[in-house]
Amino acid sequence: MILAVLSACLAADPQVCAPVTLVGQPYATLAECNNDALRIASDWLVERSDLQDGGLTCTDLDDLPALAVDQVADGIHVHIGQVAQFEDSPDGWIANLGFVVGDNSIAVIDAGASRAQGQALFAAIRAVSDKPISHLIVTHMHPDHAFGAEVLAEAGAVIVGHARLGDALESRGPVYLDNLIGLYGPGPMIGTRVVLPDVAVADRQEIDLGGRVLTLTATGPAHSDNDLTVRDSATGTLFAGDLVFRGLTPIVDGSLPGWLDWMDGPRTTGPVVPGHGPVAADWPQAVGAQQDFLAALARQTRQAIRAGLPMSQAVPAIVAGLQPFAADWASFPESAARDATAAFKELEWE
């Protein structure tokens, strides 16, 4: 497979460029690509006034950068992200991403933090299978999971998310994008855009890939207010998104009691792919450490509230109470303080 690769440069600073793989139009031969690539590059740039053409090449798919992926169950492939928060990562490629290969098509679960990562995920998928990419399922609105979505849409995927995902991306997405550009610079984020879902899941929905059915389940507020899980019928594998953290300090951006309730809910019998950290063989391995940490966060927060501490004093007291967990979780100090702040704001109104 041959693809056109555009060197996209910032219109405001033409020296800042990055390769953009135009995944929507694959070619069988180099000659076909050379004959048509200028047209598709021009079409791609039409709605991107912030970018300009810095040159074009036609490249074999095998020569493009691809994410490392492992097959964790039959037809289930996962890329394990860096176990770090954004500020501790060189590029934001911190989330676990995956794809499921059915008899008829492929579903992708989460798309990465940028167009560049979405392109590397696409190359990894095509190294495994040339079946159509029918769906991209975005587990929630955080940019490390959602910001490579446009690449998969260009490849033909319908974007699916929680019923609240669209509103969350509309309200928070531009700020997230600005923050990532500020953190990593404009070059690594070239071509990255916030893309809204095509399909909203309010409760449950099934996707048939041929020979295997994925069950998508929307949750109430927990890690975020728009968490969506994906369970594969063929292997029992559960893609939990950021409802499960392993190794990286969990972040509360929805509801702490809601998250604890979710972990007490129905169990899965197969492997669990967390949003961060290694794949777990079973449910206890997936959630045990996280459950202990979040339960302690709730206890310490309620204790501070009962003591009548204002938030300025409560947050340091809560973090101090969580210190026994510090050695077990990456990016702990800043994340624990953020969690303490969120928990205090929520639980003081119980």
C-alpha positions, 0 to 999 in steps of 0.5 A, a space after each residue: 500500500 502506498 500513501 501520500 505524505 504531506 509535509 504540512 507547515 505552519 502558515 505563521 511559521 513555515 519553518 515548523 513542519 511535520 509529516 501528515 499521512 493522507 490515510 483516506 486514499 491508499 494507492 496500489 502503485 507509486 505511479 498512481 500516488 504520484 499522479 494523484 497526490 497533489 490533488 488530495 493534498 490540496 483537498 486536505 489543506 482547503 479547510 486548514 488555513 493555519 497550514 501550508 504545503 511544504 512538499 509531498 512524497 509517496 511512501 510505502 506503508 511499511 516505511 511509515 512510523 508505527 506504534 508497537 502493539 501486542 496481541 493480548 488475546 485472539 484478534 485483540 491488539 494493544 499499544 501500551 502507552 508511557 506510564 506518565 502524566 502529560 507533564 512527564 512525557 515528551 510527546 503525550 503518547 501516554 494512553 493505551 490504545 487498541 483494536 479488535 479484528 473481526 471477520 469483516 472489519 476492525 474497531 479501534 479503541 481510542 486514537 491517541 494524543 495527536 494526529 501524529 500518534 493517530 497516524 502511527 496507530 493507523 500504520 500499526 493496524 495496517 501491519 496486522 490487517 487490511 480489513 476496513 476500519 469500521 469504527 473508532 470508539 473513544 472511551 472518554 474526552 481526555 486528549 491522550 485518548 481522543 485527539 488522533 480521531 481524525 486520522 481514523 475518520 479519514 480512514 473510514 471509521 465511524 466515531 462512537 462515544 458516550 452520549 456526553 462526549 460531544 458536549 465535553 469535547 466541544 467545551 474542553 477540547 480547544 483548551 486541551 489542544 492549546 495546553 498540549 501545544 504549549 506543553 510540546 510545541 506546535 510541531 508535534 501537534 500539527 494537523 491535530 483537530 478536535 473531532 466530535 463523535 458521529 454516534 452517541 451511546 446513552 446506555 448500551 450498544 452492540 457493534 458486530 465486526 463479523 464473528 465477534 460482537 463488541 458491547 459498548 456500555 456508558 457509565 455514570 460520572 466516574 473517572 469522567 462524566 463520559 466514560 464508555 467501556 468496550 467488551 469483546 464477546 469472543 474473548 471476554 476482553 474488557 477495554 476499560 478506558 480510564 476507569 482503570 489505571 494501573 501504575 499511573 496515579 488515577 485522576 478523578 475528573 467525574 465523581 469519586 463515589 461514582 467511580 467506587 460504585 462502578 468498581 463494585 459493579 458487575 465483573 468481567 471474566 476476561 483480560 482487562 485493558 486499562 487506560 494506562 498501565 499493563 493489561 490485567 489478567 482478571 478483574 481483581 488484578 485490574 482494580 485492586 490497587 486502584 480501589 484501595 487508593 480511591 477508597 483511601 482518598 474518600 476516607 481522608 477527604 471525609 476526615 478533613 471535612 469532618 475536621 472543619 478544614 478549609 480546602 487550603 488546609 484540607 488538600 495538604 492533609 489529604 495528600 499527607 494521608 495518602 503518602 503510603 501509596 506514593 511509591 506504587 503510583 507514577 506521577 504521584 505528588 501532583 496527581 494526588 493533590 489534584 485528586 484531593 482538590 476534586 474530592 473535597 469539592 465533591 464530598 463537602 456537599 454530601 
